[in-house]
């Protein structure tokens, strides 16, 4: 990055996200000399505190944020001098005028600005609206970019309304809708695996792939998020963003370049090609469930019909994927915290080797392990020594920690903040992509709300989900697979 002056303004600066992720990520970038020579980080929040008090909020957390290195007290001291704080209300135009004057005083000249909205979703329109009224989004003195956290809307209608509101003040190139999952190195590696290796792309289609599974399992229950979660549910919380984004990386067509718009154009095309799940098909294409005990959680409606687990079967109606099912599942209170993508290849069309009685050949598979065991596993068949033609499945493994060292994988927020400062929107979602993903999710939710919809299933905490999900797969002659460290 060129040595130019940049100010990062964090709204919601006294909140948990800022403490746990944003300041540690910025400190890591600073320690790697990836921030410009002149950098100011200004927190804005409703909590009243002085600048020294604000700096002390992060000293212990940030200085110890990198578990692999001894904290550099000298660098932290330099970094902390760039932290500032201004208190105010999100709905007060006068407070934003005062903030604007304070920023001018801190900056002392023309600078670029990155605004990060680490706030509840309800505050987004107020904050952006007041920034617009006070001229804080105008780009006469440098670029102005705004990072917005998910959830981006509650449904298609609210997402469209939010897009319209933002576009009245900002142009699309100024808006960076963040999904931290896209900042994970292993998620980014999906594109490199597909398009950086000639051995995979020729077989990445309906001719060789039987089906694809995407699993995002969480071992924790809803906990302190019960109030939010009971209004959102698993489809809004996980599928509309994280899971569909991973699906897009697996299934999108090759972009013409690594340019942000080229990549996002292909994602939107992919979302547009997803076959809708309607009220008529929701019973055959989905499973929904709650874990036992959810209704007794504080903050949850005792008669709630909110799903904490869902499994979907999706089809992509295009040339590459016609007829290939994509199985997606995610849930709370499951057996392990694990995220993986399984590419299940077809069985050989003809098998010439003599097999032992009862032996069934295992089709090849490729597992992309996103967390916590970051890596890639390729399973193939090998001959057992000292036999005529007996076979056994073996794995060819790659693990990030072994190949690059466990300390080389940066936090997702570090990568995404750096990209936003660079003006690279490749890993951020665009307005049309948001709306296309909501269109799919809205139809499923409407189907679930119909009187004739299948009843809510139930599953035990610390399991892999409801029995109905296993039956859902077995009807297709398939089964769920966890191959990245699970049982």
GICOR-V191658 format. One record per residue. N is the residue number from 0. SS is DSSP state (2 for helix, 1 for strand, 0 for the rest). PSI is psi in whole degrees, 0 to 359 (999 if undefined). Layout:
BEGIN
n	ss	psi
N	SS	PSI
N	SS	PSI
END
This chain:
BEGIN
n	ss	psi
0	0	138
1	0	152
2	0	80
3	0	158
4	0	131
5	1	140
6	1	131
7	1	119
8	1	121
9	1	113
10	1	135
11	0	36
12	0	339
13	0	6
14	0	176
15	2	320
16	2	318
17	2	317
18	2	314
19	2	326
20	2	308
21	2	307
22	2	317
23	2	321
24	2	318
25	2	322
26	2	319
27	2	316
28	2	320
29	2	317
30	2	336
31	0	5
32	0	39
33	0	3
34	0	156
35	0	165
36	0	324
37	0	109
38	1	134
39	1	135
40	1	112
41	1	120
42	1	143
43	1	128
44	1	171
45	0	339
46	0	130
47	0	127
48	0	161
49	0	169
50	2	314
51	2	321
52	2	321
53	2	316
54	2	324
55	2	343
56	2	329
57	2	350
58	2	311
59	2	313
60	2	314
61	2	318
62	2	331
63	0	14
64	0	329
65	0	106
66	0	349
67	0	348
68	0	148
69	0	128
70	0	138
71	0	102
72	2	330
73	2	316
74	2	320
75	2	319
76	2	317
77	2	315
78	2	315
79	2	336
80	0	346
81	0	1
82	1	132
83	1	167
84	1	144
85	1	128
86	1	145
87	0	179
88	0	143
89	0	333
90	0	12
91	0	112
92	2	322
93	2	321
94	2	326
95	2	326
96	2	317
97	2	321
98	2	316
99	2	317
100	2	322
101	2	320
102	2	318
103	2	322
104	2	320
105	2	319
106	2	320
107	0	48
108	0	183
109	0	128
110	0	161
111	1	156
112	1	136
113	1	119
114	1	129
115	1	121
116	1	84
117	0	59
118	0	166
119	0	151
120	2	330
121	2	343
122	2	351
123	2	309
124	2	325
125	2	314
126	2	309
127	2	322
128	2	315
129	2	327
130	2	318
131	2	317
132	2	330
133	0	11
134	0	18
135	0	352
136	0	357
137	0	145
138	0	30
139	0	328
140	0	8
141	0	170
142	0	156
143	1	120
144	1	147
145	1	122
146	1	129
147	1	130
148	1	155
149	0	160
150	0	141
151	0	85
152	0	168
153	0	342
154	0	185
155	2	317
156	2	313
157	2	327
158	2	318
159	2	317
160	2	317
161	2	318
162	2	316
163	2	316
164	2	315
165	2	319
166	2	345
167	0	342
168	0	322
169	0	153
170	0	161
171	2	327
172	2	347
173	2	348
174	1	126
175	1	99
176	1	115
177	1	135
178	0	105
179	2	338
180	2	328
181	2	348
182	2	351
183	0	134
184	2	320
185	2	332
186	2	316
187	2	330
188	2	346
189	2	315
190	2	320
191	2	316
192	2	315
193	2	311
194	2	356
195	0	0
196	0	121
197	2	347
198	2	341
199	2	315
200	2	322
201	0	337
202	0	9
203	0	67
204	0	181
205	0	338
206	0	332
207	0	340
208	1	126
209	1	312
210	1	170
211	1	137
212	1	136
213	1	119
214	1	131
215	1	94
216	1	137
217	0	131
218	0	340
219	0	155
220	0	191
221	0	334
222	2	227
223	2	353
224	2	11
225	2	317
226	2	315
227	2	314
228	2	323
229	2	339
230	2	340
231	2	299
232	2	171
233	2	327
234	2	314
235	2	324
236	2	326
237	2	319
238	2	314
239	2	334
240	2	279
241	2	308
242	2	319
243	2	330
244	2	318
245	2	320
246	2	319
247	2	322
248	2	325
249	2	321
250	2	349
251	0	157
252	0	158
253	0	124
254	0	157
255	0	334
256	0	178
257	0	13
258	0	145
259	2	314
260	2	325
261	2	316
262	2	314
263	2	332
264	2	317
265	2	325
266	2	316
267	2	320
268	2	320
269	2	313
270	2	322
271	2	334
272	2	355
273	1	130
274	0	126
275	0	146
276	0	110
277	0	179
278	0	330
279	0	337
280	0	356
281	2	330
282	2	328
283	2	339
284	2	358
285	1	159
286	1	136
287	1	149
288	1	161
289	1	146
290	1	148
291	0	128
292	0	349
293	2	318
294	2	346
295	2	359
296	0	136
297	0	129
298	0	354
299	0	134
300	0	125
301	0	341
302	0	23
303	0	139
304	0	26
305	0	129
306	0	133
307	0	355
308	1	142
309	1	147
310	1	134
311	1	149
312	1	116
313	1	148
314	1	144
315	1	114
316	0	75
317	0	179
318	0	317
319	0	319
320	0	10
321	0	121
322	0	353
323	0	118
324	1	142
325	1	117
326	1	122
327	1	135
328	1	146
329	1	150
330	1	165
331	0	160
332	0	38
333	1	179
334	0	322
335	0	158
336	0	109
337	1	142
338	1	129
339	1	157
340	1	124
341	1	121
342	1	108
343	1	115
344	1	164
345	0	159
346	0	155
347	0	140
348	0	337
349	0	135
350	0	116
351	0	347
352	0	145
353	0	125
354	0	147
355	0	153
356	0	131
357	0	352
358	0	135
359	0	129
360	0	143
361	0	125
362	0	152
363	0	152
364	1	155
365	1	121
366	1	124
367	1	108
368	1	112
369	1	314
370	1	152
371	0	353
372	0	76
373	0	123
374	1	193
375	1	135
376	1	126
377	1	118
378	1	130
379	1	171
380	1	140
381	1	150
382	1	135
383	0	129
384	0	148
385	0	31
386	0	164
387	0	309
388	0	27
389	0	148
390	1	159
391	1	144
392	1	133
393	1	160
394	1	140
395	1	116
396	1	147
397	1	129
398	1	132
399	2	313
400	2	321
401	2	322
402	2	324
403	2	351
404	0	140
405	0	343
406	0	5
407	0	350
408	0	110
409	0	161
410	0	148
411	2	321
412	2	329
413	2	314
414	2	316
415	2	323
416	2	317
417	2	316
418	2	318
419	2	321
420	2	328
421	2	347
422	0	19
423	0	109
424	0	15
425	0	322
426	0	14
427	0	147
428	1	147
429	0	161
430	2	317
431	2	327
432	2	320
433	2	313
434	2	322
435	2	320
436	2	323
437	2	326
438	2	318
439	2	311
440	2	321
441	2	317
442	2	323
443	2	316
444	2	318
445	2	319
446	2	319
447	2	331
448	0	352
449	0	146
450	0	328
451	0	3
452	0	148
453	0	146
454	0	155
455	0	127
456	1	171
457	1	149
458	1	156
459	0	138
460	0	152
461	0	27
462	1	184
463	0	16
464	0	187
465	0	155
466	2	331
467	2	330
468	2	324
469	2	320
470	2	322
471	2	318
472	2	320
473	2	332
474	0	335
475	0	4
476	0	26
477	0	173
478	0	155
479	0	144
480	0	134
481	0	115
482	0	5
483	0	47
484	0	354
485	0	179
486	0	999
END
